[in-house]
Amino acid sequence: MLVSTNLDQITAQALTAVYNHPQHDLNLGYRQAIWATYGSTNNSGHTKRTTLAILIARSVLRIWSNVWHDDSTPH
């Protein structure tokens, strides 16, 4: 999938914000900006955002399990 320059810029800014945040949290405004680049709330945009959410959850699942051993909420 080709990533737009706008998404590249937003992602770079979001990563900087995460690195600089004391708890490494991604502010809602950055998340909304990233979501917006995937299109409107029609089926195509919704599918892209759902796929993104699943990929993100899978990528941090190991970290979650290492930190919160007894919490299987994301599973």
C-alpha positions in Angstrom: 0.0 0.0 0.0 1.3 3.4 -0.9 1.5 5.8 2.0 0.8 9.5 1.3 3.3 12.2 2.2 0.7 13.6 4.5 0.6 10.3 6.4 4.4 10.2 6.5 4.5 13.7 8.0 1.8 12.9 10.6 3.5 9.7 11.5 6.9 11.4 12.0 5.3 14.0 14.2 3.3 11.4 16.1 6.5 9.4 16.8 8.3 12.4 18.0 5.4 13.2 20.4 5.4 9.6 21.7 9.1 9.7 22.3 8.8 13.0 24.2 5.7 12.0 26.3 6.6 10.9 29.8 4.4 7.7 29.5 5.1 7.4 25.7 1.4 8.0 25.0 0.1 8.8 21.6 -2.2 11.8 22.0 -5.7 11.5 20.7 -5.2 14.3 18.3 -2.4 12.5 16.5 -4.5 9.3 16.4 -7.4 11.2 14.9 -5.1 12.8 12.3 -3.7 9.3 11.3 -7.3 7.9 11.1 -8.4 10.8 8.9 -5.8 10.0 6.3 -7.5 6.6 5.7 -10.6 8.2 4.4 -14.1 8.9 5.5 -16.3 6.7 7.6 -17.5 4.8 4.5 -16.7 1.1 4.2 -13.3 1.6 2.7 -12.1 4.0 5.3 -13.6 1.8 8.1 -11.9 -1.3 6.8 -8.5 0.4 6.6 -8.8 1.8 10.1 -9.9 -1.6 11.4 -7.0 -3.3 9.7 -4.6 -0.7 11.2 -6.0 -1.3 14.7 -5.6 -5.0 14.4 -2.0 -4.7 13.1 -1.1 -2.3 16.0 -2.7 -4.6 18.6 -0.8 -7.6 17.3 2.5 -5.6 17.3 2.3 -4.7 21.0 0.7 -7.9 22.3 4.1 -9.4 23.3 5.0 -6.2 25.1 1.6 -6.1 26.9 2.0 -9.7 28.0 5.5 -9.1 29.3 4.4 -6.1 31.4 1.0 -7.3 32.5 1.3 -11.1 32.9 -2.1 -11.7 34.4 -4.1 -9.4 32.2 -5.3 -11.1 29.0 -7.7 -8.3 28.0 -6.1 -7.7 24.5 -6.2 -11.4 23.7 
